[in-house]
Structures are given as C-alpha cells and as structure tokens.
Amino acid sequence: MSFLAKLFGFNKEVSDKIEILDPAAYSQGIAGKKVQLVDVMTKEEFMNGHIEKAVNLDIFNATNFIKACEKMDKDKPVYLYCRSGARSQKAAKKLINMGFEKVYDLKGGFLRWK
C-alpha cells in the first residue's frame, strides 16, 4: 500500500486514479488546453486569487459541489486545487468515488502556485 493510500485511506484503485503534480507539471497539464480546472476553495479565498479559467466549487458546500461535479465529464481528467492541498485531496477522493477516471491535484495548493 502506498504512503498516500495509508495516509488518506485510499484503496489502490483510488490512489492510482489520483496524481499529485508539482506546480510546473500542473501548469504544463493545463496550459493551452480546455481542461476541467476546479478550485475547491471558499468563494472568499477564490476572490483573493485563483488560477485563470478555474471554476470555483467550494468543497465545504457539499450539496452544490456534488451537483456541479455530476454535470462534469467523468471520462476527462479533472485538475483540482485548494489553498494548501488538503481540501483538494478530499475532493479528489470524492470525485473518484463518484466515478471520475483521473484527477490531478496541485501539490501544496495555490500557495505553492504563486
């Protein structure tokens, strides 16, 4: 079992579908492509700074988060981030459990992006 699997309680199948990228790899992944880029911070945090073209889906607003995610394409990768990386890990696990095939998470969150 991988370190992440132990730390976050992921089974192997779930952890294989979630990839944590450093800011350079994440930037390369979203550059010039039409991707599903999701910011899971609160609206206030989002207003204080976010990655261009990101959609704000506050993970703390569980009902709206799930409703919005249900409208997304589960076969296309999702790029997630939050402020520091903790909430986006929870969101990633939630998306995989909803049937999404691949989720990329920004290591260290928006704080590392700047």
N, C-alpha and C positions, 0 to 999 in steps of 0.2 A: 504494500500500500504506500502511495507517495506521501510526502510530507503534507501537501495540500489536502489530500484525502483524509489524513489523520486530523489535521488542524480544523478543517471545515466540515468533517463528517461526510465527505463525498464518497460515493462508491466509485470504482474505477471508471465505469462508463460515463458518469457525470464529469469526473475530473478530466477525462480525455477530450471532452467537448468544450472545456473552458481553457483558454490560453491567456496567460498574463504576459502582456508585452511592455517592454520599456518604452519611454516616450518616443525614441527615434523609430522603433519598429511600428509603434501605434500610428505615428504621424505618416509613415510610409503606407500603412494599410488603408488610411482614409483619404490620402492625397489624390485629388482629381477623379475620385470615383463616387458614384452615387451609392452610399452605404447607409445602413440603418445605424445612425450615430445617436446614442441615448445618454443623456446626462441625468443621473438619478438624484441630484442634489435638491434641496428645497428651492422654492421659487426665489426666495431672498438671496440664497447663495448663487443661484443661476444668474440673477440680475447683477451680481457683483463681479461676474466674469465667467465665461464658458468658451468651449471650443466652437468655432464658427460652424454653422449648419447643424448643430446639435439640437435635438428635441428634448425638452425638459419634462421628464416623467418622475416626479417625486416619489421615491420608494416608500416614504412614510405615509403617503396617501394610497394605501394598498388597493382600494377599490378602483380608483382611476388608473393606477399603474397597471393592474391586470387587464382592465378594459382596453386600454391603449395598446398593450402588448398583444392582445388577442387579434388586433387588426393588422399586425405586422406579419411579414412573410417569414415563416418558420424555417424555410429552406435556405434563406440567405443569412450570412453571418451578421451578428449584431455587435457593434462596438460600444461598450459601456464604460462609463467613468463616474466617479463621485469626487468629493473633495480630497480624500486621502487614500481611498482604495478599499475601505472596509464595507461600506454600503453597496458598492458595485459588486463585491464578491457575493453578497446575499442576493442581489438582483440577478446575477449570473446563474446562481443555483436555481432560483425561481424560474428563470427563462428555460433552462434545460428541463426542469420538471414539467414545464408547460409544453414541451415538445420541440423546442428550438434545437437545431443541429449543431451550431457553432457560435460561441460567444468569445469575444476578445475583450479583455479587461485591461485598463491602463494602470500599470504598476505605479503605486504612490499617488494615484489620482491627479486631479487638476493642480494640486500644489507642486507636483513634480513637472507638470507640463509647462508651467510659466517660465 
